């Protein structure tokens, strides 16, 4: 029994240590961009449409003037609502109709894109850069006219046009699907007598860092790009550059892609991604302009040479919306390579992806994410049951060997080597593996982290209710002993505050109780130190996990309950009879005080 308790303590302590390392000790690795000429960086901003074939297709600083009051075209889809400005053909007003800022009644819908001039402006625009034989090209501030269409819907695309007066007519046909994908078909018709060369580009501009960033190191927020099938993610500081001195910064480098590439910005639940033709090489650029605090992602397509009397069309897609797993999976299946990786699946992606797929399928069947998490727990526990069975059987056999181990201790005395050899022989003769008791607990660590990642990053759990007071499975339990779980007429402490950590909710309390009951399947260790650790461990975990997402706490409670049932059943089937109530009564008894030493007679030293 002593060996069994040591194994369990070791495994639990290891679990606790790994959790601490994961959440507090290991921030994400800093990515240091390679140094380049800082002076060249200041020139590398969109605005001047005339460049040669070897330079960036969008060079010099953004215009200092604010966005003009240009005409607009409405966007109306089942998922999106907004407008397109004729200044640069910008998509700069976009809201997500199916998502609200909060769960409060009357809460506004989530705003994804904002026009220049508003706080945290964020928009996308498309244009051309002249290379040879052409002087006037449309850029981010060009005022387009509407050639066709009145409202952009999935059924009705719109066409914008601009004539440079020098023999080239530019058009952009904009279409959108039922979800979050826009398509920009950029064309130029050359009616002059000479060939011209130019490059189409698309860009996303973000004024400053998002105000609602979580800044949690397990969550990717910021620039993101897929370069030739290799996913690269950055912090905003990586793109702004690491400070070299008071005046200079080191910018991120440009990437020449060949295929299977896209780039943009990802937030906790939303993202904007430029997706050029997946079979066409292009230049992928992430930039920062300190003078105006603007982040810019550019997709610059290859040079297009248009003969006299000819025309050319280049199509680029723009994803602007929620990171819904099913929608993004469908786009990946339609040809956007590895688009599902725009969702941050974490280090254990090989577990996170199938766990979410299973959770998604269970939710489709059950219709409630809370119950789907419990069903997922049952499935996971069933999958690891053979391992758990061997572990519990091994622990039961070790309990049967306890009398022989006590005799061995007596015969070995202080001879540790003899004791170790005797124990190994005892385990071998009885086919017992003392380490097998640790395996189920160790296996829970990556599963726990993977499920935590799923619950934290996937939008399907945002504002997803369970029942009663649990209205958002991605948020901590809102109940609190501070107001006697809603009976008192004052509010619970603000989430994330010290009081909220101390005055825990109902779910964390159930978590602690379930862990405590699971311990009572076995008598408490005789060693005082081990006994103290066992006594405090459920309540330490209760407070430590109390501020986690409700969905994760539900999983942990369900896991504890199922483990309790499994262990109790296996122990009974192997002849052991757990004295649960006796162990509970024993835990409330005070340990006898050690007898005081007999005082020496006066005068004795």
Phi, psi and omega per residue, in radians:
X1 nan -0.660 3.121
X2 -1.061 -0.743 3.141
X3 -1.127 -0.690 3.123
X4 -1.081 -0.768 3.140
X5 -1.136 -0.682 3.113
X6 -1.088 -0.738 3.129
X7 -1.085 -0.743 -3.114
X8 -1.174 -0.717 3.110
X9 -1.118 -0.747 3.138
X10 -1.060 -0.808 -3.118
X11 -1.142 -0.746 -3.121
X12 -1.185 -0.718 3.106
X13 -1.101 -0.678 3.104
X14 -1.119 -0.739 3.090
X15 -1.028 -0.825 -3.126
X16 -1.070 -0.726 -3.136
X17 -1.134 -0.765 -3.137
X18 -1.102 -0.708 3.115
X19 -1.070 -0.777 3.128
X20 -1.084 -0.772 3.132
X21 -1.071 -0.762 -3.091
X22 -1.093 -0.809 -2.970
X23 -1.585 -0.377 -3.029
X24 -2.192 -0.548 -2.950
X25 -1.686 -0.406 -3.049
X26 -2.069 1.545 3.012
X27 -1.229 2.862 -3.124
X28 -1.115 2.607 -3.100
X29 -1.143 2.339 3.109
X30 -1.254 2.317 3.086
X31 -1.759 2.012 -3.110
X32 -1.676 1.950 -3.136
X33 -1.170 2.639 3.123
X34 -1.194 2.494 -3.114
X35 -1.231 2.457 3.013
X36 -2.393 3.071 -3.095
X37 -1.157 2.068 -3.102
X38 -1.169 -0.554 -3.136
X39 -1.148 -0.664 3.118
X40 -1.142 -0.544 -3.134
X41 -1.089 -0.725 -3.098
X42 -1.104 -0.404 3.141
X43 -1.517 -0.255 -2.951
X44 -1.561 1.147 3.122
X45 -2.376 2.585 -3.046
X46 -1.174 2.476 3.053
X47 2.802 -0.890 -3.133
X48 -1.519 2.058 -3.009
X49 -1.465 -0.036 -3.084
X50 -1.878 1.982 3.098
X51 -2.448 2.863 3.047
X52 -1.555 3.051 -2.985
X53 -1.210 -0.248 -3.069
X54 -1.716 -0.129 -3.099
X55 -1.806 3.068 3.120
X56 -1.140 2.477 -3.094
X57 -1.347 0.007 -3.119
X58 -2.501 1.537 -2.939
X59 -2.051 2.594 3.135
X60 1.497 2.884 -2.876
X61 -1.229 2.627 3.039
X62 -1.032 2.568 -3.117
X63 -1.015 2.422 -3.126
X64 -1.305 -0.400 -3.119
X65 -1.205 2.533 3.109
X66 -1.263 2.888 3.127
X67 -1.037 2.381 -3.141
X68 -1.444 2.883 -3.136
X69 -1.476 1.249 -3.085
X70 -1.504 2.789 3.073
X71 -1.033 2.765 -3.094
X72 -2.338 2.690 3.044
X73 -2.042 2.322 -3.098
X74 -1.303 2.565 3.019
X75 -1.986 2.162 -3.136
X76 -2.421 1.922 3.068
X77 -2.379 2.982 3.087
X78 -1.027 -0.466 -3.065
X79 -1.876 -0.376 -2.963
X80 -2.244 2.631 3.041
X81 -2.542 2.302 3.141
X82 3.061 -2.786 -3.140
X83 -2.518 2.766 3.015
X84 -1.939 2.199 3.088
X85 -1.457 2.444 3.081
X86 -1.262 -0.207 3.016
X87 -1.335 1.808 -3.126
X88 1.313 0.067 -3.062
X89 1.044 0.649 -3.014
X90 -1.362 2.347 2.844
X91 -1.534 1.778 -3.023
X92 -2.331 0.145 2.965
X93 -2.375 1.935 -3.069
X94 -2.622 2.182 3.086
X95 -2.108 2.665 3.138
X96 -1.752 1.869 -2.962
X97 -1.162 -0.393 -3.073
X98 -1.640 0.046 -3.077
X99 -2.288 2.313 3.098
X100 -1.870 2.740 -3.141
X101 -1.063 -0.791 3.129
X102 -2.359 -3.134 3.105
X103 -1.592 0.015 3.125
X104 -1.171 2.547 -3.140
X105 -1.101 2.316 -3.133
X106 1.443 0.120 3.135
X107 -1.099 2.398 -3.130
X108 -1.176 2.744 3.080
X109 -1.238 2.760 -3.123
X110 -1.173 2.241 3.063
X111 -1.678 2.117 -3.123
X112 -1.639 -0.888 -3.075
X113 -2.005 2.495 -3.128
X114 -2.322 2.574 -3.123
X115 -1.319 2.795 3.068
X116 -1.054 2.425 -3.088
X117 1.855 -0.411 3.056
X118 -1.620 2.724 3.086
X119 -1.026 2.424 -3.141
X120 0.990 0.784 3.097
X121 -0.990 2.538 -2.982
X122 -2.781 2.008 -3.063
X123 -2.736 2.975 3.116
X124 -2.243 2.503 3.114
X125 -2.556 2.834 -3.088
X126 -2.335 2.543 -3.132
X127 -2.811 -2.883 -3.119
X128 -2.293 2.678 3.038
X129 -2.152 2.227 3.141
X130 -1.265 2.473 3.112
X131 -2.037 -0.874 -3.099
X132 -2.706 2.349 3.044
X133 1.386 0.193 -3.107
X134 -2.551 2.407 -3.104
X135 -1.942 -0.576 -3.045
X136 -1.961 2.057 3.115
X137 -2.323 2.668 3.129
X138 -1.312 2.377 3.121
X139 -2.199 -2.873 -3.058
X140 -1.109 -0.338 -3.092
X141 -1.971 0.117 3.100
X142 -1.142 2.396 3.085
X143 -1.607 1.921 3.133
X144 -1.515 2.901 3.008
X145 -2.084 2.731 -3.132
X146 -1.527 2.093 3.118
X147 -1.651 -0.551 -3.097
X148 -2.687 2.372 3.059
X149 1.702 2.635 3.134
X150 -2.055 -0.644 3.136
X151 -2.378 2.333 3.127
X152 -1.449 2.029 3.073
X153 -2.342 2.987 3.078
X154 -1.046 -0.421 -3.120
X155 -1.673 -0.341 -3.027
X156 -2.258 1.692 3.027
X157 -1.231 2.912 3.084
X158 -2.205 2.675 3.141
X159 -2.181 2.213 3.069
X160 -1.815 2.596 -3.110
X161 -2.418 2.655 3.074
X162 -2.669 2.259 -3.122
X163 -1.887 2.139 -3.108
X164 -1.427 -0.042 3.106
X165 1.300 0.106 -3.114
X166 -2.141 0.316 3.071
X167 1.824 0.047 3.113
X168 -2.108 2.267 3.107
X169 -1.987 2.145 -3.102
X170 -1.820 2.430 3.087
X171 -2.361 2.594 3.019
X172 -2.332 1.966 3.053
X173 -1.619 2.134 -3.093
X174 -1.915 2.237 3.072
X175 -2.280 2.852 -3.127
X176 -2.559 2.611 3.131
X177 -1.727 -2.911 -3.091
X178 -1.304 -0.274 -3.083
X179 -1.899 -1.801 -2.979
X180 -2.318 0.254 -3.035
X181 -1.867 2.131 3.004
X182 -1.722 2.699 3.027
X183 -2.249 2.266 3.124
X184 -2.001 1.892 3.093
X185 -1.665 1.736 -3.103
X186 -1.576 2.200 -3.136
X187 -2.307 2.666 3.030
X188 -2.330 2.296 3.095
X189 -1.889 2.127 -3.085
X190 -1.741 1.790 3.139
X191 -1.685 0.079 3.130
X192 -1.434 3.101 -3.124
X193 -1.586 0.013 -3.095
X194 -2.199 2.673 3.080
X195 -1.262 2.614 3.100
X196 -2.275 2.662 3.084
X197 -2.167 2.358 -3.108
X198 -2.780 2.883 -3.072
X199 -2.196 2.236 3.013
X200 -1.407 2.652 3.088
X201 -2.555 2.778 2.958
X202 -2.262 2.578 -3.140
X203 -2.534 2.739 3.022
X204 -2.150 2.235 3.111
X205 -1.990 2.369 3.121
X206 -2.261 2.065 -3.131
X207 -1.499 1.790 -3.140
X208 1.353 2.954 3.085
X209 -1.302 2.653 3.125
X210 -1.031 2.461 -3.124
X211 -1.308 -0.387 -3.070
X212 -1.809 0.461 3.126
X213 -1.108 2.450 3.105
X214 -1.385 -0.509 -3.111
X215 0.915 0.722 3.106
X216 -1.881 2.173 -2.897
X217 -1.129 -0.316 3.115
X218 -1.447 -0.047 -3.093
X219 -1.981 2.234 3.080
X220 -1.438 2.065 3.036
X221 -2.306 2.112 3.131
X222 2.428 -2.818 -3.137
X223 -1.068 2.496 -3.086
X224 -2.533 2.420 3.051
X225 -2.658 2.533 2.996
X226 -1.826 2.033 -3.105
X227 -2.024 1.895 -3.140
X228 0.931 0.760 3.095
X229 1.430 0.058 3.127
X230 -1.917 2.115 -3.105
X231 -1.416 2.287 3.086
X232 -2.247 2.314 3.119
X233 -2.236 2.589 -3.075
X234 -2.321 2.773 2.854
X235 -1.507 2.834 3.078
X236 -1.084 -0.573 3.107
X237 -1.116 -0.548 3.117
X238 -1.120 -0.689 -3.120
X239 -1.357 -0.703 3.086
X240 -1.087 -0.516 3.112
X241 1.771 2.590 3.071
X242 -1.394 2.414 -3.079
X243 -1.184 2.167 3.079
X244 -1.558 -0.800 3.010
X245 -2.633 -2.820 -3.048
X246 -1.251 -0.343 -3.070
X247 -1.930 -0.470 -2.955
X248 -1.910 2.627 3.024
X249 -2.312 2.747 3.111
X250 -1.763 1.994 -3.077
X251 -1.472 2.899 3.044
X252 -1.303 2.688 -3.081
X253 -1.574 2.845 3.054
X254 -1.423 2.715 3.138
X255 -2.231 2.145 3.043
X256 -1.560 1.996 -3.104
X257 -1.701 2.841 3.077
X258 -2.023 -0.606 3.137
X259 -2.928 2.980 3.034
X260 0.855 1.026 -3.059
X261 -2.395 2.664 3.034
X262 -2.824 2.887 -3.108
X263 -2.773 2.801 3.120
X264 2.899 -2.559 -3.110
X265 -2.278 2.414 3.121
X266 -2.102 2.409 3.045
X267 -1.950 -2.977 -3.131
X268 -1.011 -0.924 -3.063
X269 -2.076 -0.126 -3.036
X270 -2.235 2.864 3.078
X271 -2.817 2.734 2.989
X272 -2.217 2.184 -3.026
X273 -2.338 2.245 2.993
X274 -1.519 2.282 -3.075
X275 -2.269 1.588 3.031
X276 -1.173 3.040 3.064
X277 -0.919 2.166 -3.025
X278 -1.173 -0.243 3.121
X279 -1.801 0.073 -3.064
X280 -1.957 2.276 3.080
X281 -1.187 2.607 3.081
X282 -2.726 3.004 3.134
X283 -1.745 2.145 3.131
X284 -1.805 2.156 -3.055
X285 -2.336 2.291 2.990
X286 -2.020 2.172 -3.033
X287 -2.354 2.856 3.049
X288 -2.433 2.400 -3.139
X289 -2.037 1.729 -3.032
X290 -1.093 -0.497 -3.101
X291 -1.077 -0.526 -3.134
X292 -2.174 0.123 3.125
X293 0.941 0.965 -3.116
X294 -2.091 2.261 2.979
X295 -1.719 2.455 -3.064
X296 -2.458 2.248 3.030
X297 -1.905 2.243 -3.082
X298 -2.157 2.425 2.936
X299 -2.075 1.878 -3.067
X300 -1.866 2.001 -3.043
X301 -1.422 2.916 -3.110
X302 -1.092 2.782 3.107
X303 -1.080 2.316 3.088
X304 -1.911 2.113 3.073
X305 -1.750 2.090 -3.051
X306 -1.952 1.993 -3.126
X307 -1.209 2.840 3.094
X308 -1.035 2.271 3.127
X309 1.406 0.022 -3.119
X310 -1.830 3.080 3.088
X311 -2.541 2.817 3.132
X312 -2.514 2.589 -3.125
X313 -2.319 2.340 3.081
X314 -2.230 2.277 -3.089
X315 -1.951 2.298 3.078
X316 -2.233 2.429 3.112
X317 -1.710 2.669 3.066
X318 -2.294 2.042 3.006
X319 -1.587 2.168 3.101
X320 -2.446 1.771 -3.111
X321 3.001 -2.734 -3.078
X322 -1.461 2.599 3.135
X323 -1.490 1.113 3.096
X324 -1.368 2.213 -3.050
X325 -1.003 -0.824 -3.041
X326 -1.170 -0.735 3.137
X327 -1.129 -0.784 -3.121
X328 -1.167 -0.650 3.083
X329 -1.076 -0.709 3.138
X330 -1.129 -0.665 3.087
X331 -1.158 -0.649 3.092
X332 -1.106 -0.748 3.126
X333 -1.147 -0.453 -3.140
X334 -1.452 -0.035 3.034
X335 2.233 -0.107 3.101
X336 -1.477 1.737 -2.965
X337 -1.098 2.315 3.079
X338 0.971 0.563 -3.107
X339 -1.187 -0.458 3.083
X340 -1.086 -0.383 3.132
X341 -1.318 -0.078 3.001
X342 -1.202 -0.342 2.942
X343 -1.448 2.309 -3.058
X344 -1.393 1.742 -3.106
X345 -1.531 -0.223 3.041
X346 1.475 -3.051 -3.098
X347 -1.124 -0.624 -3.110
X348 -1.640 0.738 -3.085
X349 -0.999 -0.543 -3.132
X350 -1.170 -0.335 3.011
X351 -1.761 -0.666 -3.052
X352 -1.097 -0.777 -3.096
X353 -1.099 -0.907 3.125
X354 -1.152 -0.574 3.105
X355 -1.105 -0.774 3.125
X356 -1.170 -0.703 3.115
X357 -0.988 -0.798 -3.131
X358 -1.141 -0.736 3.107
X359 -1.076 -0.711 3.121
X360 -1.090 -0.785 -3.139
X361 -1.138 -0.715 3.120
X362 -1.123 -0.649 3.118
X363 -1.161 -0.634 3.092
X364 -1.100 -0.610 -3.133
X365 -1.357 -0.793 -3.021
X366 -1.509 -0.659 3.141
X367 1.494 0.220 3.126
X368 -2.612 2.145 -3.058
X369 -1.159 -0.576 3.127
X370 -1.090 -0.870 3.110
X371 -1.192 -0.538 3.094
X372 -1.128 -0.642 3.094
X373 -1.122 -0.722 3.110
X374 -1.134 -0.744 3.093
X375 -1.103 -0.672 3.087
X376 -1.071 -0.701 3.115
X377 -1.074 -0.725 3.115
X378 -1.076 -0.757 -3.133
X379 -1.117 -0.781 -3.137
X380 -1.102 -0.766 3.138
X381 -1.133 -0.618 3.090
X382 -1.169 -0.635 -3.119
X383 -1.173 -0.605 -3.116
X384 -1.715 0.168 -3.106
X385 -1.052 -0.731 3.118
X386 -0.998 -0.723 3.109
X387 -1.174 -0.737 3.122
X388 -1.121 -0.678 3.134
X389 -1.045 -0.862 3.127
X390 -1.057 -0.668 -3.131
X391 -1.138 -0.850 -3.107
X392 -1.163 -0.651 3.095
X393 -1.113 -0.741 3.116
X394 -1.083 -0.706 3.122
X395 -1.154 -0.661 3.110
X396 -1.141 -0.700 3.111
X397 -1.148 -0.641 3.114
X398 -1.135 -0.599 3.102
X399 -1.149 -0.664 3.119
X400 -1.164 -0.518 -3.130
X401 -1.434 -0.047 -3.069
X402 -0.970 -0.800 3.117
X403 -1.035 -0.720 3.134
X404 -1.180 -0.598 3.107
X405 -1.168 -0.627 3.110
X406 -1.159 -0.699 3.085
X407 -1.103 -0.671 -3.137
X408 -1.133 -0.678 3.113
X409 -1.105 -0.729 -3.142
X410 -1.132 -0.741 -3.094
X411 -1.272 -0.568 -3.105
X412 -1.370 -0.526 -3.132
X413 1.093 -2.230 -3.117
X414 -1.596 0.072 3.138
X415 -1.404 1.628 -3.067
X416 -1.158 -0.630 3.139
X417 -1.140 -0.761 3.101
X418 -1.107 -0.694 3.120
X419 -1.092 -0.769 -3.124
X420 -1.135 -0.775 3.140
X421 -1.120 -0.703 3.117
X422 -1.121 -0.694 3.133
X423 -1.174 -0.711 3.124
X424 -1.102 -0.703 3.112
X425 -1.152 -0.694 3.126
X426 -1.109 -0.739 3.113
X427 -1.143 -0.732 -3.096
X428 -1.165 -0.766 -3.119
X429 -1.120 -0.580 -3.091
X430 -1.766 0.132 3.089
X431 0.949 0.927 -3.141
X432 -2.040 2.322 3.070
X433 -1.908 1.840 -3.075
X434 -1.135 -0.394 -3.125
X435 -1.403 -0.252 -3.064
X436 -1.151 -0.390 3.108
X437 -1.183 -0.357 -3.138
X438 -1.451 -0.425 -2.969
X439 -1.035 -0.825 -3.140
X440 -1.055 -0.652 3.134
X441 -1.193 -0.756 3.117
X442 -1.107 -0.650 3.124
X443 -1.140 -0.498 -3.133
X444 -1.195 -0.410 -3.037
X445 -1.104 -1.001 3.121
X446 -1.128 -0.575 3.093
X447 -1.127 -0.738 3.119
X448 -1.080 -0.832 3.137
X449 -1.101 -0.714 -3.121
X450 -1.124 -0.774 3.132
X451 -1.178 -0.641 3.070
X452 -1.042 -0.759 3.123
X453 -1.093 -0.773 3.130
X454 -1.030 -0.843 -3.085
X455 -1.174 -0.590 -3.066
X456 -1.371 -0.693 -2.955
X457 -1.743 -0.397 -3.013
X458 -1.524 2.319 -3.043
X459 -1.203 -0.335 -3.113
X460 -1.093 -0.365 3.109
X461 -1.708 -0.120 3.102
X462 -1.161 2.166 3.139
X463 1.041 0.362 3.112
X464 -1.443 2.135 -3.119
X465 -1.463 2.792 2.980
X466 -1.922 -1.496 2.982
X467 -2.723 2.874 3.079
X468 1.028 -2.216 -3.048
X469 -1.428 -0.161 3.135
X470 -1.507 1.714 -3.095
X471 -1.771 -0.253 -3.096
X472 -2.520 1.854 -3.089
X473 -1.252 -0.251 3.101
X474 -1.545 -0.047 -3.128
X475 -1.988 2.784 3.097
X476 -1.124 2.799 3.073
X477 -0.988 2.100 -3.086
X478 -1.357 -0.217 -3.134
X479 -1.279 2.812 -3.077
X480 -2.754 2.476 3.050
X481 -1.198 -0.269 3.132
X482 -1.016 -0.671 3.088
X483 -1.973 0.477 3.107
X484 0.951 0.790 3.089
X485 0.939 0.794 3.037
X486 1.624 -0.124 -3.129
X487 -1.315 -0.560 3.128
X488 -1.445 2.673 -3.038
X489 -1.467 0.386 3.078
X490 -2.128 2.802 -3.039
X491 -1.356 2.801 3.028
X492 -1.232 2.796 3.073
X493 -1.055 2.670 3.132
X494 -1.065 2.286 3.119
X495 -0.954 2.397 -3.139
X496 1.580 -0.198 3.129
X497 -1.411 2.909 3.114
X498 -1.081 -0.706 3.141
X499 -1.103 -0.655 3.126
X500 -1.136 -0.563 3.107
X501 -1.255 -0.570 -3.104
X502 -1.457 -0.772 -3.104
X503 -1.648 1.455 -2.971
X504 -1.327 2.909 -3.126
X505 -1.559 -3.031 -3.077
X506 -1.190 -0.759 -3.104
X507 -1.092 -0.817 3.069
X508 -1.042 -0.624 3.106
X509 -1.109 -0.753 3.086
X510 -1.119 -0.588 3.089
X511 -1.082 -0.830 3.134
X512 -1.081 -0.742 -3.138
X513 -1.125 -0.722 -3.123
X514 -1.139 -0.668 3.091
X515 -1.178 -0.682 -3.138
X516 -1.124 -0.763 3.122
X517 -1.135 -0.631 3.135
X518 -1.096 -0.602 3.092
X519 -1.134 -0.530 -3.002
X520 -1.337 0.029 3.015
X521 -1.188 -0.385 3.140
X522 -2.192 2.645 3.063
X523 -1.082 2.715 3.105
X524 -1.163 2.607 3.098
X525 -1.061 2.638 3.109
X526 -1.393 -0.467 3.123
X527 -1.195 2.231 -3.076
X528 -1.044 -0.700 -3.127
X529 -1.140 -0.811 3.107
X530 -1.082 -0.719 -3.131
X531 -1.074 -0.712 3.137
X532 -1.159 -0.744 3.120
X533 -1.059 -0.794 3.127
X534 -1.088 -0.665 -3.092
X535 -1.167 -0.630 -3.061
X536 -1.571 -0.397 -2.974
X537 -1.019 -0.806 -3.138
X538 -1.036 -0.648 -3.056
X539 -1.398 -0.497 3.027
X540 -1.151 -0.809 3.101
X541 -1.115 -0.602 -3.139
X542 -1.035 -0.807 3.141
X543 -1.333 -0.606 -3.106
X544 -1.166 -0.701 -3.109
X545 -1.636 -0.047 -3.071
X546 -1.109 -0.501 -3.122
X547 -1.614 0.076 3.111
X548 -1.345 2.926 3.117
X549 -0.993 2.471 -3.107
X550 -0.996 -0.659 -3.137
X551 -1.050 -0.645 3.129
X552 -1.246 -0.685 3.116
X553 -1.145 -0.666 3.076
X554 -1.055 -0.772 3.095
X555 -1.027 -0.776 -3.062
X556 -1.174 -0.681 3.097
X557 -1.118 -0.834 3.136
X558 -1.060 -0.696 3.114
X559 -1.081 -0.766 3.130
X560 -1.102 -0.757 -3.118
X561 -1.121 -0.798 -3.131
X562 -1.148 -0.696 3.103
X563 -1.085 -0.700 3.099
X564 -1.037 -0.830 -3.125
X565 -1.125 -0.776 3.138
X566 -1.062 -0.843 -3.081
X567 -1.149 -0.731 3.131
X568 -1.071 -0.786 -3.118
X569 -1.113 -0.794 -3.105
X570 -1.146 -0.705 3.124
X571 -1.096 -0.731 3.122
X572 -1.151 -0.662 -3.132
X573 -1.211 -0.360 3.128
X574 -1.808 0.336 3.012
X575 1.588 -0.109 3.126
X576 -1.513 2.542 3.125
X577 -2.139 1.626 -3.106
X578 -1.062 2.227 3.112
X579 -1.673 1.328 -3.030
X580 -1.086 -0.886 -3.095
X581 -1.164 -0.620 3.082
X582 -1.131 -0.724 3.109
X583 -1.155 -0.601 3.092
X584 -1.159 -0.799 3.124
X585 -1.072 -0.686 -3.128
X586 -1.112 -0.596 -3.097
X587 -1.204 -0.334 3.139
X588 -1.626 -0.102 3.125
X589 -1.409 2.502 3.074
X590 -1.374 2.468 3.068
X591 -1.204 2.424 3.124
X592 -1.110 2.436 3.120
X593 -1.257 2.473 3.112
X594 -1.149 2.448 -3.123
X595 -1.119 2.432 3.127
X596 -1.229 2.511 3.086
X597 -1.158 2.498 3.109
X598 -1.141 2.235 -3.099
X599 -1.197 2.429 3.122
X600 -1.279 2.537 3.095
X601 -1.039 2.628 3.128
X602 -1.012 2.472 3.122
X603 1.677 -0.440 3.105
X604 -1.334 2.491 -3.140
X605 -2.137 nan nan
